[in-house]
Each structure stands twice: as structure tokens, then as C-alpha cells.
């Protein structure tokens, strides 16, 4: 059976039907969702208007995007640090021995 995706307006309308006194069993049967889905929606969106729910969704999407960006940048930084330590590690060791300055000072 194909799952149906509900818009934010539809979810809010379903929750309002239950708030106005329609029995939950009738609401979920009419809409074709499980009781678990209804209560999950109620937990997430209780008392919100459709514009507030839309804003919440946008903020969640932006948060996820920013988390992915931070993860990518952290990986880039780790790679660059690894490459830099491999490239400049031998130069620093020679500099500590004094050989690096002696060649470039004359």
C-alpha cells in the first residue's frame, strides 16, 4: 500500500477535528492514518497554526543543512591538517636541529 504524505495544512486540520470533539477513532478512520501517526502529529504540532508548523519545518531543514555543512568543513579541516603535518613536519624537525636557519641565513 502506498503511503500518502500529508501537507502541513492537512495535519493541522486533522488535529483541529479532534480538538473540536470528534472522536480520535473516527478522525483516523476518515483520514486513513494509524493511531500512532495521529498521536505523533499531536505531540509534534499540538496547538500550532499551519504557518507556525511551516516555520518549524523550515527551521528543522535549515538546521539539518547547517549540521551537514559543519560536518563537511570539519572533515576538510582534518584532511588539511593531516596534509600540512606531513608536508611541514620534516621542515620543523630540521629547524629544531638548527639546520634550517643555517642554510637560509648566509
N, C-alpha and C positions, 0 to 999 in steps of 0.2 A: 504494500500500500504506500503510495506516495505521500510524503509529509508536506503539509501546507505551511507556508510561512505567513505569519500574521503581521500586519503593519502595526505601528505604534498606536494609531487611532483605533484599530480593531481591538487591540489588547485592552486599552483604556475603556472602550465601550463594553467589553465583556465584564470587566471588573465593576463598572458602574451598574450593570444589570444586577449583579449580585448584591451590591451595596443598597440598591433600591428595594431589596426584599425578595427578589426572585431566588428560589432555592438553587443551591450550587449544582445539585444533580441535574436540574433542568437546564441550567446555563451550559454546563459542559456537554450535555447530550445535544443541545441545539447547535453549539459551535463545532462539536466533533473533536474535543480535546480530552485528555485524561485529567483525572482529578489532581494528579501530581503536577501537571503543567499549570493548571489553574492556580494552585497554591504557590507554585514557584513564581508565577506572574504577580500574584498578590503580594508576596514577600518583597519582590523587586520594585514594584510600581505602585504600591498601595498609597492612595491619597494624592497621587501626582496627576497633573494635567498632561495632555498629549505633548504640548510644547516643552514641558519640563522633562518628560521622558526622552524626547528627541534630543534635547540638550545633554542629558545624561549619556545617551548613546554616543553622541559626538565626542564628549569628553573621554569616554572609555576608549573609543577608537584612536583619539589623539594620544592618549596615554600609552596604548599598546605600540603605536608608531614610534613614539619617543623612546620607549624601552628597547625596541629593536635597534634604533639608531645608536643608543648608548652602548648596546652590546657590540655592534659593528665597530664603533670607534674604539672601544676597549680592546677588541681583537687587533685592530690596526695598530694601536699603540704598543701592544705586546710584541707584535711582529717587528715593528720598527726598533724597539728596544733590543730585541734579540739580534737583529742585523747590526745595529750600532755597536753592541758589545763585541760581536765577532770581528767587526772592522777596526774598531779603535782599541780593543783590548790589548793587542800586541804593541801598539804605539805607546800606550800608557805604561806598560811593563818596561819598555826600553827607556822611557822618560824617567822612571823611578831609578833606573840604574845609572842615569846621567849621560847616556849615550845620545839621546835625542838632542839635548841642548848643545852638546859639544859639536855636533855636525852643523847645526844651524847658526851658531853664534859667530863663528870665524868669519 
